[in-house]
Amino acid sequence: MKGLTHFIGAVATASCFPFAVQAGMNGEGTLLVLSGIVGILPDTLDFRGFRFWARTEIELAPDPLSPDLASMAAGLVEAVRRAGAEGRTIGVKLDTMPVRGDRWRQYRVRFDPPRRRVTVTLGPVVTTGQVPVEDFAPVMAAPVTAALDFPIRLDYVADITVDIFDGPILDLVPGRDGRIAIEFLPWHRGASHSLLTAVALGLLGGVVFRSVGAALLLALAYASHILADQLGFLGSRLFWPVSKRRIPGLQRTHAMDRFWNFGMIWTALVLIYANLAVQTPGGGIVSRFQLLVLGAALPLGLIAGLRFWLGRKQR
């Protein structure tokens, strides 16, 4: 989910605590504001800190003017072979291909576990907004497929698109079952996305504010980010450091999905309004449940149904 979605979602979580709402109405909104900051803290820790600690042994840097897809595929095959033969994790960096200015040459890496192979495909030139452009002559290059020496399994989607800014890092991790796990962005959704980290942050907040309520509020605000992320594909290491296994997501949406981000923000705003209304004298015209149903569930359900129908009609 986007940062704004997590921020508003965490504030909505905090608004469920009457003492936080009352404090805000009295001009002391520290806990409400802090909950929003806590809501975006997991990704801030990852993208402003943990990503720079990631280590890689193999870096694949294709030439944007003359990309060698065969070398890319061979590099991935070698990384899988080393991980399996040496029995240790091998980090791989997939570099982007900047052309000029805000133009980037896109390419895709597809892992095929059943067939035990990898395919590298060249894509179009795109803007920084990931919109294809036609102001560059296409580079003719057929997709390259290579066989892998060891069986693999995925913890994310099969297709990995590489285009703008900094390319992704993959960890190839040997498993006890003999397969090599392809871990996407191993530095992401780790310690920062653990429910035990949320508990620790809540305890710290309880000590600072000398309040059990504040401890629970901050822990749940932090956890709201983690649980929202579990709707996606990547998943999180929910019980780090007790377990470093990444728990798969529910695969219901992607982080950039506009409808899900809009829907979660809208629902959070309706919840905030409902929680403020019940704390305001004369404001509780309808119940909190009725507001959520009429103001969020019903309109969003209709939009989702229309979206599904239009998508099915196009197919």
Secondary structure, DSSP 8 states (H G I E B T S, - for coil): --HHHHHHHHHHHHTTSHHHHHHHHTT--HHHHHHHHHHHHHHHHHHHTGGGG---SEEE---SSS--HHHHHHHHHHHHHHHHHHTS-EEEEE--EEEETTEEEEEEEEEETTTTEEEEEEEEEEETT--B-SSS-------EEEE-SS-EEESS-SEEEE-SSS--EEEEEE-TTS-EEEEESTTSSSGGG-HHHHHHHHHHHHHHHT-HHHHHHHHHHHHHHHHHHTTSSS-B-TTTTT----B----S--TT-HHHHHHHHHHHHHHHHHHHHHHSTT--SS-HHHHHIIIIIHHHHHHHHHHHHHHHHH-
